[in-house]
């Protein structure tokens, strides 16, 4: 027999992205079954087949039980015969012998068997490899296609695996359309009775981090490190970065020429603004950076309470707070400090004994968001199934 079948398996393995060794194993197992059927051996007979890939030949081995009295020549060998070959054999051992196949057309048997086996197993192999690959991508981003909608949840296709983009993981300002391609963050891959399903998110802060890494090779190379991400999905995000290479400008590299790199991330997030700032180990400097683009005069820290009084010029107060307080909230999340922002005039007013109105205090203060008690991906899946 020639190498035609092996070369065919190699081509198929390359096309379907399945290791050729696995296809060979499937074929060998099927060949063993086909051989037993062809020569009339019982199903209980132990037969193995090995493909010699160098020359494209099959070798068939029968494994016979060593017994005192032989009742089946196909499955048993006498102790006397076995010990003629090797004295180590005892009753109950398995004796392996290569079966002559010159009188059989093993190539024809292989060809007829291969089509049946590969049809049955290749889909299962592909699905298994797709799931294994996706499990390795937990905590990373993948491309997905909107397949259908079930209530307010979106079902997406990630290669051969189905994903659930639950309503709680969707960005309120985004509108998803059938067949739309988008990138999602893989929370978890779970095994259900109905099959494997990936739980994915469009709101996770690390989605921004991983999207930025796609655009900034210096992050993937390890020259730039993303230290923290704060996000209000659909509105705005802040990313703190630092350089491990003194010759690399961390912020400039992330923003890109004329803002091209960070704009690509914003486009993927349907217009969500992304601010890139320089991380500092000094909390005062870090807080000043985090409140950008507002200018900060000084920062007074209360380390026991993890609280900071941030003083800005009078004309910078609105910018520091941001529309609906988004800038100060994101800065607080990013730095993990409670921030109280005051203008020079407000601080002077407070310290002279005059109190600020509740509205002024509410809009100029922010705390790092308390951890939310959210349903886990498994709980979300169970709730979805129940619904």
Secondary structure, 3 states (H helix, E strand, C coil): CCCHHHHHHHHHHHHHCCCHHHHHHHHHHHHHHHHHHHHCCCCCCEEEEEEECCCCEEEEEEEEEEECCCCCCCCEEEHHHHHHHCCCCCCCCEEEEEECCCCCCHHHHHHHHHHHHHHHHHHHHHHHHHHHHHHHCCCCEEEEEEEEEECCEEEEEECCEEEEECHHHCCCCCCCCCCCEEEEEEEEEEEECCEEEEEEECCCHHHHHHHHHHHCHHHHCCCEEEEEEEEECCCEEEEEEEECCCCCCHHHHHHCHHHHHHHHHHHHCCCCEEEEEECCCCHHHHHHHHCCCCCCCEEEEECCCCEEEEEECHHHHHHHHCHHHHHHHHHHHHHCCEEEEEEHHHHHHHHCCCCCCHHHHHHHEECCCCCCCCCCHHHHHHHHHHC
